[in-house]
């Protein structure tokens, strides 16, 4: 089939590579404009753009696709380019830009979205992180027929997998990316050979996965240790959970909840030796195993404490 692909991060790149290797003709790749990244804040291409250029695929990077938005001329040009590109369907995976109905109406056989949740649970921008944060035991990938609503379209294929105990968002994203890459190839093969049954999403069980903000990544020790441990996993690798210790913002990369009945104020350091730092929470204790100071490297607790002493009895804000 002739495909237009739209995606930006590594999660999407995995799907693009799978579609390409399956022998589909990719007439155009849409990805977000280059962004400043790294310590030098250099403009760098997305993983999807890197793959496309390496494999000779044409790339388009409009800042918006909305004709009524801030970049109407660029959006109009992109609409015209899509109409002029021969294709049967469009595949979208973590693109990051709103696709107006005028765009969704262009592909003759529709637009298919790879969404990293078991829809209708966790519609929206951060389904992987929100599933871990909520303590879900299962998640998965849904191949959905796109429509104007936020992840509201009928589901064409869906497959679940268990969330591993202690699994971070980064680790889970890798597994879901591979699962989605396989499912989209199955979906395109079925579409080419007669179509797929589109199953409307049920109205029960709808939840929304709001975009993660840095403000909510701050650990609040007035919450239970189990909630904070899930938060640490959910926000690893980005934006990274953090906690304030004597006016220094420390990134917490690995932590577990430990059942312990204590009467210490939340945030109190109960123990800071060996391979972990124990911090009192409203309920139980957060055992921290990997930590990082500003400008420093991520270290295990034992190595971190050698250069940044944290004394029992002191408190995290």
N, C-alpha and C positions, 0 to 999 in steps of 0.2 A: 504494500500500500504506500501511497504518498502521504507523508506526515509533516505537519508543522508542530514543532516542539516548543514549549514555553516553560522555563524553569531557571533557577538561579544557584542554590547551594549544592553541596556534595550529594545530599539526598536525591536531588533531581538529576544530577550528573550520572548517578548509577542507573537510573531509568533510561536516560538518553543513550548511554552506552549499550544497554540491553536491547533497545529498539534498533539501534544501528547495526549491531551484530546479528540481529535476527533477519537482516536483509531488507528492511523497509527503507524507502527512499525519503530522506529528510530534506525537504526543499527549503526550509527556513528554521532557524533557531532564534527564539526570542529570549532575552535575558535582561536583567536589570543593568543599568549603567555601571561602569567601573566605580568602585567606592574606595575611599582612603582606609587603609588597614595597616596594622602593625605599628611598631613604635615610631617609625618614620612617617606614618600616615601617608604613604605613597598610594597613588591611584592604582588599584589592582583589579584585574578581571575576575569574574565569578568562575567557580569550577566548571560550570556549564559552558561558558565562553571559551575557557582553556581547552576543553575537549573538542568543541566545535572547530576551533581554529586549527588544532592539531590534526583533525581529520578532514579538513577542507570543506566544512559545512558553512553556508552563509549565515551571518549573525546580524540581528537587528536589536538595538538597545534603546527603545524609546523611553523617555522619562515618565510617560503616562500614555494610556490608551483611551482616556476620556476626552471626548470632543468638547465638553463643557468645563474642562479643568484648566490648569495653569499653562499647559503646553498644547494648545489646540492644533497648531501647525504640525508639530511632531506627531501628534496622535493621528491626524488626518493622513499624513504620509504613511504611517504604519498601517492604517486601515487599507489604504490603496495597495501597499506592498503585499498584504495578506491576500487580498482579492486577486492580485496578479500572479500569485504563487500557486501553481497546480498542486492540489492536495485533496485527499479524501477525508481526513479527520485531523483534529488537533489534540495533542496530549499535553496536559498541564500538570506540573509537579512543583509545589513550593515556589511558584513564580514570584509572588510578593507584590504584584500589581493587580488592581481591580480590572476584571474583564467585563466591559459593558455588554449589554445584550446585542448591540450591533456587531461586536466581535464574535460572540458565540453563535450568531446566525450565519457567519461566513462558511465554516466547514460543511460540506455537503452531508457528511455522515456524523456530524456533531463533534462536541468537544468532551474528551474524557479526562477526568481529574484523578490523580493518585493521592488519596488522603490517608494519613497515618493514624487512623482510629477505626473503631467499629461503629460507624454511623448508625443511628443519629447521636451517639455519645461523642462528645468533644468535637463539635463543629468549631471551626475557627482557626486562629493563627498558631496556637501552641499545643496541639493535641498530645504530643509525646510527653512534654513536661507536665501538663495538667494530669495526665493519667497516673504518672508516678507520684506527683504531689498528693493526689487524692487517695492513694493507696490501692488503686485498682490491681487486681490480680491478673487480668487479661487485657490485651489490646489487639491490634491487628491493622490490616490495610483494607480500605474500600476503594474499588474502582467505580467512580460515579459519573453519570451523565450530567454535565454541567448545565446550570440554569442561573438566572440572575441572582437568586437568593444565596445567602451565605451557607454553602455546603448543604443545600436542601434538595439537590437533584436525586433522582432514583439511582439505586445501587445496581451495578451490573455484575460485579464479582466482589467477594469478600472472603478474607481468610484471617483467622485469629492466631495469636501466639501468647504464651504465658510471659509475664514480666518477671525476670529473674530476681531473686532476693538479693538486695544490695546493688542492683543494676542501675547505672546512671543514665541520664537522658542521652548522652553521647553514645554509650554502648547500645542502648535500645534503638537509637536512630539507625545505627549501622545494620542491625538485624532487620528492621522494618524497611530500610532502603532496598536490601536484597530481596525481601519478600515482595515489595511493590514492583521491583524491576521484573520479576518473574510473572507476576499477575498481569501487568500491562501487556506483555507479549502474548499471554493467553487471550486477553481481551481483544487485542487487535486481530489475532488469528480467527477468533470467533466472529468478529465483526466482518472480516473479509469473506467468511464462509457462510454468511446468511444472517448474522446478527446475534444479539444477546437479549435475554429477557431483562427488562428494566423493572426492578421491584421498588415501588414507592417506599420511602422511609416511613416507619411508624411514627405516630405523634407522641407515643410514650417513650420516655428515656432520653429526651433531648437535653444535652448540656452544651455549654459553650466554653471554649478554650481561649480565654483572652490572652493577648500578647503579654509576654513577661516584661515587667519593668524593673529597673535597678532598685527602686525604692522598696519593692516587696521582697527583694532578695536579701534584705537585712534580717538577720536572725533575731527573733524576739524571744528571749528566754522566759517570758511569762506564759509561753505556750508549752505544750508537753514535748518531751524529748522525742517521742515517736513522730510527731508532726514535723519537728525540725530536721530529723534525720531524713525524712522523705524529701523535705525541701532541699537539703544539700544535694541529694541525688538528682532531683528534678532540674536544678539549676547548674549542673555540671555537664558540659563545659561552659555554658553561657547563660546568664551573665556572671555566674559564680556567687554562691552565698557568702555573706560577709558579716562580721561582728566587730563592734568597737571595743578596744581594750586600751585604756589610758590615752584616748584621743588618736589611736592608730587603728585604721581600718584593716582588719586581717581577713583574708579569704580563707574560707573553710571548705576543703575539697573532699574530705572523706570523714564520715562520722556515723556512729551507730547509737541507738537508744539502749540504755541499760536500766533495768528495773532496780530502783533503789529508793527506799523510804528515807527522806531527809527533811530537815527543817531549815535549811540554808536559804537565804533570799535568792530568787532567780538571778542567774548570771554569776554566782559565786564559784570560784575555782575550788574544787574539792580535792583535786589531785593533779600533779604536774610532773610526773616522773615516768620512766619507762617508755613505752611505745604510744602513750596517749595522754590527753588532757581531759579531765572530767569536769564538766560544767553543770551546775545545778539548774534544773528547769522547774517550771510550775509543777510538773509531774515527772518523776524519774530524773535521769542524768544523761546528758549528751556526751558521749565518749568520742573525742576528736582525734583522728589518726593522721591527717595530712593538712597542712596549713601553709600560708604564704603571707609575707609582709609586703607592703608596697615597694616595687622596684626589685624585689627579691625573687628567688626561685621557689617553686612548690617543693616542700620538704616533708618528710615524715616527722611526726611529733618529736621523736627523740633528737633528731638532728636540728630541728627548729629551736628547741629549748636551749641548746648549747649556745646559740647566738642571740636568743631573745628570751630571757628568763621570764617565766610567768609563775608567780608565787601562789601557793594555796592560801585562801582567805581573801585574795584580791578579787575584783569583780569585772566582768564584761558588762558594758552598758546595755 
